[in-house]
Amino acid sequence: MATLVAGEARSASRHRWVVLAVGVGAQAGFSAMFSGLPVAGVVMRADYGLSTAGLGLVLGCLSLGVATCDLLWGMLTDRLGDRRTLITGLTATGALLALMAAVAAPGDGVGTALLAGCVFALGALGASVNSASGRAVMTWFADGERGLAMSVRQAAIPAGGAVGVALVPWLAGTYGFRAAYLALALLCLLSVAATWRWLHEHDGGAAAPGARPAAGPSPLRRPDVWRLALAGGLLTVPQFAVLTFTGIFLHDARGQGTLLAGVAVIVAQVGGGAARIGTGLLSDRGRDRRALVRVIALATAVAMAGAAVLTSAPVALTVAALALGGLLANAWHGVLYTEAAVMAGAGRAGSALGLAGTTLFGAAFVTPLVVPALLEVAPWEAVWAFAALTPLLAVPLVPARARR
């Protein structure tokens, strides 16, 4: 009997890496869409006949959809489990992308409102990935490993985003948005197949330490969890300013094509993914995740201030400054998500991650609306200065380290 139990424990220990791989794939597939569509903004604006403000509305609706439904998906994940939530959300997302390829491409008579509604629905359905895959990691990994595991999962966002940045603008510009939507639908459906085959709920018999539900109030009633989530929202502003508007800025203000914008965003995404893994390792060793978030916030503020100063510098310097700012603005996610999940306990991790996702993607929705309005009254320097201010405001919001 003891040998049988030991064998089951070893099997569960190995399977946690399979669970992580499935979560990484699901997160990367959604991120390819989430990052690829904004970088294809110049092509989208031309092919759909949108104004810059209309483009900002359409792209902002992607984040609004996530922000509106992320908490709901998180609560549903706590109730139904990771597997069913992921399969439901990703299947619906892939089906909608296929439908858009059929009837909502340029030339199909799609107006701004209908396109914005479709993009909103993509975000609302795809939001299932955030809480479900995060809760799976929380359940299968012990506290001394969660920083790395969650950061690897979060690194899938910029990594998948880099794939989307490389793939979606090229497909849209060369073959049209039908091909781009179909490719993104295929990525979602591949993730569904992997989830169906390999992801299952932890049986709880040999649960990772700290994985059982914690006593105490809901994370939605805890001021410290709210403060951490709001800090994450402020830290999201520079990330999405760089992601969404680097291409528009280089095209409109510096007369550049999409190549340099793609390079800057890919560097920010891939470098940000590596930084997430590094900060996750640091948090597992020192475990002061909140201090790490503050340090990253300060570094991001400095980098984006440098981008504001270098707005009119030689274009290579400008692109490098934006890439560095975007990289740092991508570095904090794994640490903050891990801390939010640990604060709530695995039994309520879905709700805590959903709350964090709501503030993050709420900021991601607001940013594409604020930037065009800011450009109406101020130059691009003000945009990057605004992106430097918000992470500075996040620093005092991060709660002090809990006493042990």
TAURZI-V47307 format. One line per field, one symbol per residue. burial: b if it has 9 or more other ideal C-beta (glycine too) atoms within 8 Angstrom, else e. A space follows every 10 residues. Layout:
burial=???
//
This chain:
burial=eeeeeeebbe ebeebbebbb bbbbbbbbbb bbbbbbbbbb bbbbbebbeb ebebbbbbbb bbbbbbbbbb bbbbbbbbee ebbebbbbbb bbbbbbbbbb beebbeeeeb ebebbbbbbb bbbbbbbbbb bbbbbbbbbb bbeebbbbbb bbbbbbbbbb bbbbbbbbbe bbeeebbbbb bbbbbbbbbb bbebbeebbe ebeeeebbeb bbebeeeebe ebebbbbbbb bbbbbbbbbb bbbbbbbbbb beebebebeb bbbbbbbbbb bbbbbbbbbb bbbbeeeebb ebbbebbbbb bbbbbbbbeb bebebebbbe bbbbbbbbbb bbbbbbbbbb bbbbbbebbb bbbbbbbbbb bbbbbbbbbb bbebbeeeeb bbbbbbbbbb bbbbbebbbe eeee
//
